[in-house]
Amino acid sequence: MANKLQITLIKSTIGSKPQHVKTIEALGLKKIRQTVEKIDNPQMRGMIQKVNHLVEVKEI
């Protein structure tokens, strides 16, 4: 079974670069403290690395 990541938006995207806002939207996050579960793969890790200052990540 594939590992999963629990991604939580902890900071607002107001004032962020447009590319970071689009990455947050692509992760499926819209509101602060919203949490989504995604499969752990290199693409997700790359997206998380771009916006690591806005999100909190836990491995499940």
PDB file with one MODEL, atoms N, CA, C and O in Angstrom:
MODEL        1
ATOM      1  N   MET A   1       0.843  -1.194   0.000  1.00  0.00           N
ATOM      2  CA  MET A   1       0.000   0.000   0.000  1.00  0.00           C
ATOM      3  C   MET A   1       0.884   1.252   0.000  1.00  0.00           C
ATOM      4  O   MET A   1       1.879   1.324   0.721  1.00  0.00           O
ATOM      5  N   ALA A   2       0.511   2.205  -0.799  1.00  0.00           N
ATOM      6  CA  ALA A   2       1.291   3.434  -0.928  1.00  0.00           C
ATOM      7  C   ALA A   2       1.155   4.308   0.312  1.00  0.00           C
ATOM      8  O   ALA A   2       0.093   4.358   0.934  1.00  0.00           O
ATOM      9  N   ASN A   3       2.232   4.990   0.665  1.00  0.00           N
ATOM     10  CA  ASN A   3       2.195   5.930   1.784  1.00  0.00           C
ATOM     11  C   ASN A   3       1.367   7.137   1.388  1.00  0.00           C
ATOM     12  O   ASN A   3       1.259   7.479   0.210  1.00  0.00           O
ATOM     13  N   LYS A   4       0.779   7.781   2.399  1.00  0.00           N
ATOM     14  CA  LYS A   4       0.000   8.986   2.143  1.00  0.00           C
ATOM     15  C   LYS A   4       0.570  10.133   2.952  1.00  0.00           C
ATOM     16  O   LYS A   4       1.256   9.942   3.956  1.00  0.00           O
ATOM     17  N   LEU A   5       0.262  11.330   2.483  1.00  0.00           N
ATOM     18  CA  LEU A   5       0.664  12.547   3.175  1.00  0.00           C
ATOM     19  C   LEU A   5      -0.581  13.316   3.574  1.00  0.00           C
ATOM     20  O   LEU A   5      -1.524  13.436   2.792  1.00  0.00           O
ATOM     21  N   GLN A   6      -0.580  13.831   4.782  1.00  0.00           N
ATOM     22  CA  GLN A   6      -1.665  14.688   5.253  1.00  0.00           C
ATOM     23  C   GLN A   6      -1.134  16.120   5.181  1.00  0.00           C
ATOM     24  O   GLN A   6      -0.195  16.484   5.889  1.00  0.00           O
ATOM     25  N   ILE A   7      -1.750  16.922   4.316  1.00  0.00           N
ATOM     26  CA  ILE A   7      -1.276  18.280   4.059  1.00  0.00           C
ATOM     27  C   ILE A   7      -2.300  19.268   4.605  1.00  0.00           C
ATOM     28  O   ILE A   7      -3.480  19.194   4.264  1.00  0.00           O
ATOM     29  N   THR A   8      -1.851  20.194   5.452  1.00  0.00           N
ATOM     30  CA  THR A   8      -2.722  21.183   6.062  1.00  0.00           C
ATOM     31  C   THR A   8      -2.216  22.581   5.724  1.00  0.00           C
ATOM     32  O   THR A   8      -1.032  22.879   5.883  1.00  0.00           O
ATOM     33  N   LEU A   9      -3.127  23.433   5.256  1.00  0.00           N
ATOM     34  CA  LEU A   9      -2.780  24.830   4.981  1.00  0.00           C
ATOM     35  C   LEU A   9      -2.759  25.579   6.307  1.00  0.00           C
ATOM     36  O   LEU A   9      -3.774  25.640   7.002  1.00  0.00           O
ATOM     37  N   ILE A  10      -1.604  26.152   6.665  1.00  0.00           N
ATOM     38  CA  ILE A  10      -1.489  26.815   7.968  1.00  0.00           C
ATOM     39  C   ILE A  10      -1.344  28.326   7.863  1.00  0.00           C
ATOM     40  O   ILE A  10      -1.526  29.036   8.852  1.00  0.00           O
ATOM     41  N   LYS A  11      -1.013  28.830   6.658  1.00  0.00           N
ATOM     42  CA  LYS A  11      -0.897  30.275   6.471  1.00  0.00           C
ATOM     43  C   LYS A  11      -1.691  30.691   5.247  1.00  0.00           C
ATOM     44  O   LYS A  11      -1.897  29.899   4.328  1.00  0.00           O
ATOM     45  N   SER A  12      -2.130  31.928   5.244  1.00  0.00           N
ATOM     46  CA  SER A  12      -2.904  32.470   4.128  1.00  0.00           C
ATOM     47  C   SER A  12      -2.025  32.655   2.898  1.00  0.00           C
ATOM     48  O   SER A  12      -0.817  32.867   2.999  1.00  0.00           O
ATOM     49  N   THR A  13      -2.657  32.569   1.747  1.00  0.00           N
ATOM     50  CA  THR A  13      -1.939  32.784   0.489  1.00  0.00           C
ATOM     51  C   THR A  13      -1.972  34.248   0.058  1.00  0.00           C
ATOM     52  O   THR A  13      -1.433  34.599  -0.991  1.00  0.00           O
ATOM     53  N   ILE A  14      -2.602  35.102   0.863  1.00  0.00           N
ATOM     54  CA  ILE A  14      -2.643  36.529   0.531  1.00  0.00           C
ATOM     55  C   ILE A  14      -1.218  37.069   0.517  1.00  0.00           C
ATOM     56  O   ILE A  14      -0.467  36.876   1.473  1.00  0.00           O
ATOM     57  N   GLY A  15      -0.851  37.735  -0.553  1.00  0.00           N
ATOM     58  CA  GLY A  15       0.482  38.293  -0.688  1.00  0.00           C
ATOM     59  C   GLY A  15       1.511  37.321  -1.225  1.00  0.00           C
ATOM     60  O   GLY A  15       2.665  37.691  -1.442  1.00  0.00           O
ATOM     61  N   SER A  16       1.098  36.067  -1.443  1.00  0.00           N
ATOM     62  CA  SER A  16       2.020  35.074  -1.988  1.00  0.00           C
ATOM     63  C   SER A  16       2.158  35.254  -3.491  1.00  0.00           C
ATOM     64  O   SER A  16       1.324  35.895  -4.131  1.00  0.00           O
ATOM     65  N   LYS A  17       3.214  34.684  -4.043  1.00  0.00           N
ATOM     66  CA  LYS A  17       3.411  34.719  -5.486  1.00  0.00           C
ATOM     67  C   LYS A  17       2.274  33.950  -6.159  1.00  0.00           C
ATOM     68  O   LYS A  17       1.792  32.956  -5.616  1.00  0.00           O
ATOM     69  N   PRO A  18       1.845  34.404  -7.335  1.00  0.00           N
ATOM     70  CA  PRO A  18       0.758  33.698  -8.051  1.00  0.00           C
ATOM     71  C   PRO A  18       1.054  32.217  -8.273  1.00  0.00           C
ATOM     72  O   PRO A  18       0.144  31.388  -8.229  1.00  0.00           O
ATOM     73  N   GLN A  19       2.316  31.882  -8.510  1.00  0.00           N
ATOM     74  CA  GLN A  19       2.678  30.482  -8.715  1.00  0.00           C
ATOM     75  C   GLN A  19       2.425  29.662  -7.437  1.00  0.00           C
ATOM     76  O   GLN A  19       2.006  28.507  -7.521  1.00  0.00           O
ATOM     77  N   HIS A  20       2.674  30.246  -6.270  1.00  0.00           N
ATOM     78  CA  HIS A  20       2.438  29.551  -5.010  1.00  0.00           C
ATOM     79  C   HIS A  20       0.942  29.368  -4.775  1.00  0.00           C
ATOM     80  O   HIS A  20       0.511  28.321  -4.294  1.00  0.00           O
ATOM     81  N   VAL A  21       0.155  30.383  -5.111  1.00  0.00           N
ATOM     82  CA  VAL A  21      -1.299  30.296  -4.955  1.00  0.00           C
ATOM     83  C   VAL A  21      -1.841  29.161  -5.825  1.00  0.00           C
ATOM     84  O   VAL A  21      -2.684  28.385  -5.377  1.00  0.00           O
ATOM     85  N   LYS A  22      -1.364  29.062  -7.056  1.00  0.00           N
ATOM     86  CA  LYS A  22      -1.811  28.003  -7.964  1.00  0.00           C
ATOM     87  C   LYS A  22      -1.392  26.628  -7.459  1.00  0.00           C
ATOM     88  O   LYS A  22      -2.133  25.658  -7.623  1.00  0.00           O
ATOM     89  N   THR A  23      -0.224  26.534  -6.851  1.00  0.00           N
ATOM     90  CA  THR A  23       0.235  25.260  -6.296  1.00  0.00           C
ATOM     91  C   THR A  23      -0.655  24.831  -5.141  1.00  0.00           C
ATOM     92  O   THR A  23      -1.010  23.657  -5.035  1.00  0.00           O
ATOM     93  N   ILE A  24      -1.020  25.773  -4.271  1.00  0.00           N
ATOM     94  CA  ILE A  24      -1.926  25.470  -3.158  1.00  0.00           C
ATOM     95  C   ILE A  24      -3.266  24.982  -3.699  1.00  0.00           C
ATOM     96  O   ILE A  24      -3.816  24.006  -3.189  1.00  0.00           O
ATOM     97  N   GLU A  25      -3.794  25.641  -4.718  1.00  0.00           N
ATOM     98  CA  GLU A  25      -5.055  25.223  -5.326  1.00  0.00           C
ATOM     99  C   GLU A  25      -4.931  23.835  -5.945  1.00  0.00           C
ATOM    100  O   GLU A  25      -5.855  23.028  -5.851  1.00  0.00           O
ATOM    101  N   ALA A  26      -3.790  23.554  -6.581  1.00  0.00           N
ATOM    102  CA  ALA A  26      -3.566  22.249  -7.201  1.00  0.00           C
ATOM    103  C   ALA A  26      -3.491  21.137  -6.155  1.00  0.00           C
ATOM    104  O   ALA A  26      -3.820  19.986  -6.440  1.00  0.00           O
ATOM    105  N   LEU A  27      -3.060  21.486  -4.954  1.00  0.00           N
ATOM    106  CA  LEU A  27      -3.043  20.508  -3.864  1.00  0.00           C
ATOM    107  C   LEU A  27      -4.444  20.265  -3.307  1.00  0.00           C
ATOM    108  O   LEU A  27      -4.651  19.332  -2.531  1.00  0.00           O
ATOM    109  N   GLY A  28      -5.402  21.098  -3.700  1.00  0.00           N
ATOM    110  CA  GLY A  28      -6.781  20.927  -3.252  1.00  0.00           C
ATOM    111  C   GLY A  28      -7.107  21.692  -1.986  1.00  0.00           C
ATOM    112  O   GLY A  28      -8.094  21.390  -1.314  1.00  0.00           O
ATOM    113  N   LEU A  29      -6.292  22.679  -1.652  1.00  0.00           N
ATOM    114  CA  LEU A  29      -6.502  23.462  -0.432  1.00  0.00           C
ATOM    115  C   LEU A  29      -7.133  24.806  -0.771  1.00  0.00           C
ATOM    116  O   LEU A  29      -6.725  25.475  -1.721  1.00  0.00           O
ATOM    117  N   LYS A  30      -8.142  25.196   0.026  1.00  0.00           N
ATOM    118  CA  LYS A  30      -8.823  26.466  -0.204  1.00  0.00           C
ATOM    119  C   LYS A  30      -8.854  27.344   1.041  1.00  0.00           C
ATOM    120  O   LYS A  30      -8.729  28.566   0.949  1.00  0.00           O
ATOM    121  N   LYS A  31      -9.019  26.724   2.198  1.00  0.00           N
ATOM    122  CA  LYS A  31      -9.155  27.491   3.434  1.00  0.00           C
ATOM    123  C   LYS A  31      -8.044  27.145   4.419  1.00  0.00           C
ATOM    124  O   LYS A  31      -7.484  26.050   4.384  1.00  0.00           O
ATOM    125  N   ILE A  32      -7.739  28.089   5.292  1.00  0.00           N
ATOM    126  CA  ILE A  32      -6.747  27.854   6.334  1.00  0.00           C
ATOM    127  C   ILE A  32      -7.260  26.748   7.256  1.00  0.00           C
ATOM    128  O   ILE A  32      -8.451  26.689   7.565  1.00  0.00           O
ATOM    129  N   ARG A  33      -6.358  25.880   7.689  1.00  0.00           N
ATOM    130  CA  ARG A  33      -6.613  24.710   8.533  1.00  0.00           C
ATOM    131  C   ARG A  33      -7.374  23.602   7.806  1.00  0.00           C
ATOM    132  O   ARG A  33      -7.799  22.631   8.433  1.00  0.00           O
ATOM    133  N   GLN A  34      -7.550  23.738   6.489  1.00  0.00           N
ATOM    134  CA  GLN A  34      -8.139  22.647   5.706  1.00  0.00           C
ATOM    135  C   GLN A  34      -7.057  21.590   5.495  1.00  0.00           C
ATOM    136  O   GLN A  34      -5.897  21.920   5.250  1.00  0.00           O
ATOM    137  N   THR A  35      -7.447  20.315   5.591  1.00  0.00           N
ATOM    138  CA  THR A  35      -6.504  19.214   5.452  1.00  0.00           C
ATOM    139  C   THR A  35      -6.936  18.311   4.307  1.00  0.00           C
ATOM    140  O   THR A  35      -8.122  18.021   4.146  1.00  0.00           O
ATOM    141  N   VAL A  36      -5.969  17.869   3.514  1.00  0.00           N
ATOM    142  CA  VAL A  36      -6.218  16.905   2.449  1.00  0.00           C
ATOM    143  C   VAL A  36      -5.213  15.768   2.568  1.00  0.00           C
ATOM    144  O   VAL A  36      -4.120  15.951   3.104  1.00  0.00           O
ATOM    145  N   GLU A  37      -5.588  14.589   2.066  1.00  0.00           N
ATOM    146  CA  GLU A  37      -4.687  13.446   2.023  1.00  0.00           C
ATOM    147  C   GLU A  37      -4.326  13.178   0.579  1.00  0.00           C
ATOM    148  O   GLU A  37      -5.194  13.076  -0.287  1.00  0.00           O
ATOM    149  N   LYS A  38      -3.032  13.064   0.333  1.00  0.00           N
ATOM    150  CA  LYS A  38      -2.529  12.813  -1.020  1.00  0.00           C
ATOM    151  C   LYS A  38      -1.543  11.653  -0.970  1.00  0.00           C
ATOM    152  O   LYS A  38      -0.907  11.411   0.056  1.00  0.00           O
ATOM    153  N   ILE A  39      -1.422  10.942  -2.081  1.00  0.00           N
ATOM    154  CA  ILE A  39      -0.455   9.858  -2.174  1.00  0.00           C
ATOM    155  C   ILE A  39       0.949  10.456  -2.228  1.00  0.00           C
ATOM    156  O   ILE A  39       1.190  11.457  -2.902  1.00  0.00           O
ATOM    157  N   ASP A  40       1.864   9.823  -1.506  1.00  0.00           N
ATOM    158  CA  ASP A  40       3.252  10.291  -1.453  1.00  0.00           C
ATOM    159  C   ASP A  40       3.982   9.859  -2.722  1.00  0.00           C
ATOM    160  O   ASP A  40       4.237   8.673  -2.928  1.00  0.00           O
ATOM    161  N   ASN A  41       4.314  10.832  -3.571  1.00  0.00           N
ATOM    162  CA  ASN A  41       5.101  10.573  -4.777  1.00  0.00           C
ATOM    163  C   ASN A  41       5.970  11.797  -5.053  1.00  0.00           C
ATOM    164  O   ASN A  41       5.777  12.842  -4.432  1.00  0.00           O
ATOM    165  N   PRO A  42       6.915  11.683  -5.968  1.00  0.00           N
ATOM    166  CA  PRO A  42       7.828  12.805  -6.227  1.00  0.00           C
ATOM    167  C   PRO A  42       7.115  14.091  -6.659  1.00  0.00           C
ATOM    168  O   PRO A  42       7.574  15.183  -6.327  1.00  0.00           O
ATOM    169  N   GLN A  43       6.009  13.981  -7.390  1.00  0.00           N
ATOM    170  CA  GLN A  43       5.286  15.167  -7.835  1.00  0.00           C
ATOM    171  C   GLN A  43       4.700  15.917  -6.636  1.00  0.00           C
ATOM    172  O   GLN A  43       4.802  17.141  -6.563  1.00  0.00           O
ATOM    173  N   MET A  44       4.090  15.193  -5.700  1.00  0.00           N
ATOM    174  CA  MET A  44       3.526  15.825  -4.499  1.00  0.00           C
ATOM    175  C   MET A  44       4.625  16.440  -3.655  1.00  0.00           C
ATOM    176  O   MET A  44       4.468  17.544  -3.134  1.00  0.00           O
ATOM    177  N   ARG A  45       5.739  15.732  -3.514  1.00  0.00           N
ATOM    178  CA  ARG A  45       6.862  16.244  -2.716  1.00  0.00           C
ATOM    179  C   ARG A  45       7.386  17.552  -3.307  1.00  0.00           C
ATOM    180  O   ARG A  45       7.736  18.475  -2.572  1.00  0.00           O
ATOM    181  N   GLY A  46       7.438  17.625  -4.626  1.00  0.00           N
ATOM    182  CA  GLY A  46       7.904  18.840  -5.286  1.00  0.00           C
ATOM    183  C   GLY A  46       6.961  20.007  -5.053  1.00  0.00           C
ATOM    184  O   GLY A  46       7.400  21.129  -4.803  1.00  0.00           O
ATOM    185  N   MET A  47       5.651  19.736  -5.137  1.00  0.00           N
ATOM    186  CA  MET A  47       4.662  20.789  -4.903  1.00  0.00           C
ATOM    187  C   MET A  47       4.745  21.279  -3.464  1.00  0.00           C
ATOM    188  O   MET A  47       4.679  22.480  -3.202  1.00  0.00           O
ATOM    189  N   ILE A  48       4.888  20.342  -2.538  1.00  0.00           N
ATOM    190  CA  ILE A  48       4.973  20.699  -1.111  1.00  0.00           C
ATOM    191  C   ILE A  48       6.233  21.514  -0.843  1.00  0.00           C
ATOM    192  O   ILE A  48       6.212  22.457  -0.052  1.00  0.00           O
ATOM    193  N   GLN A  49       7.326  21.149  -1.501  1.00  0.00           N
ATOM    194  CA  GLN A  49       8.586  21.873  -1.299  1.00  0.00           C
ATOM    195  C   GLN A  49       8.465  23.329  -1.751  1.00  0.00           C
ATOM    196  O   GLN A  49       9.061  24.218  -1.143  1.00  0.00           O
ATOM    197  N   LYS A  50       7.696  23.577  -2.814  1.00  0.00           N
ATOM    198  CA  LYS A  50       7.491  24.944  -3.311  1.00  0.00           C
ATOM    199  C   LYS A  50       6.769  25.819  -2.293  1.00  0.00           C
ATOM    200  O   LYS A  50       7.061  27.009  -2.177  1.00  0.00           O
ATOM    201  N   VAL A  51       5.822  25.230  -1.550  1.00  0.00           N
ATOM    202  CA  VAL A  51       4.983  26.012  -0.631  1.00  0.00           C
ATOM    203  C   VAL A  51       5.147  25.545   0.815  1.00  0.00           C
ATOM    204  O   VAL A  51       4.211  25.641   1.610  1.00  0.00           O
ATOM    205  N   ASN A  52       6.341  25.038   1.159  1.00  0.00           N
ATOM    206  CA  ASN A  52       6.537  24.496   2.503  1.00  0.00           C
ATOM    207  C   ASN A  52       6.368  25.533   3.606  1.00  0.00           C
ATOM    208  O   ASN A  52       6.157  25.168   4.763  1.00  0.00           O
ATOM    209  N   HIS A  53       6.459  26.827   3.270  1.00  0.00           N
ATOM    210  CA  HIS A  53       6.271  27.884   4.262  1.00  0.00           C
ATOM    211  C   HIS A  53       4.786  28.144   4.537  1.00  0.00           C
ATOM    212  O   HIS A  53       4.456  28.879   5.468  1.00  0.00           O
ATOM    213  N   LEU A  54       3.890  27.555   3.744  1.00  0.00           N
ATOM    214  CA  LEU A  54       2.448  27.764   3.900  1.00  0.00           C
ATOM    215  C   LEU A  54       1.720  26.527   4.420  1.00  0.00           C
ATOM    216  O   LEU A  54       0.581  26.630   4.875  1.00  0.00           O
ATOM    217  N   VAL A  55       2.360  25.361   4.361  1.00  0.00           N
ATOM    218  CA  VAL A  55       1.687  24.122   4.708  1.00  0.00           C
ATOM    219  C   VAL A  55       2.433  23.342   5.800  1.00  0.00           C
ATOM    220  O   VAL A  55       3.611  23.570   6.073  1.00  0.00           O
ATOM    221  N   GLU A  56       1.694  22.424   6.402  1.00  0.00           N
ATOM    222  CA  GLU A  56       2.266  21.484   7.378  1.00  0.00           C
ATOM    223  C   GLU A  56       1.984  20.096   6.845  1.00  0.00           C
ATOM    224  O   GLU A  56       0.871  19.823   6.396  1.00  0.00           O
ATOM    225  N   VAL A  57       2.975  19.207   6.887  1.00  0.00           N
ATOM    226  CA  VAL A  57       2.846  17.881   6.283  1.00  0.00           C
ATOM    227  C   VAL A  57       3.125  16.806   7.325  1.00  0.00           C
ATOM    228  O   VAL A  57       4.090  16.894   8.085  1.00  0.00           O
ATOM    229  N   LYS A  58       2.255  15.778   7.348  1.00  0.00           N
ATOM    230  CA  LYS A  58       2.461  14.606   8.203  1.00  0.00           C
ATOM    231  C   LYS A  58       2.368  13.374   7.311  1.00  0.00           C
ATOM    232  O   LYS A  58       1.545  13.315   6.397  1.00  0.00           O
ATOM    233  N   GLU A  59       3.225  12.390   7.589  1.00  0.00           N
ATOM    234  CA  GLU A  59       3.136  11.122   6.869  1.00  0.00           C
ATOM    235  C   GLU A  59       2.150  10.228   7.600  1.00  0.00           C
ATOM    236  O   GLU A  59       2.146  10.152   8.829  1.00  0.00           O
ATOM    237  N   ILE A  60       1.311   9.550   6.819  1.00  0.00           N
ATOM    238  CA  ILE A  60       0.313   8.640   7.414  1.00  0.00           C
ATOM    239  C   ILE A  60       0.741   7.215   7.149  1.00  0.00           C
ATOM    240  O   ILE A  60       0.054   6.279   7.557  1.00  0.00           O
TER     241      ILE A  60
ENDMDL
END
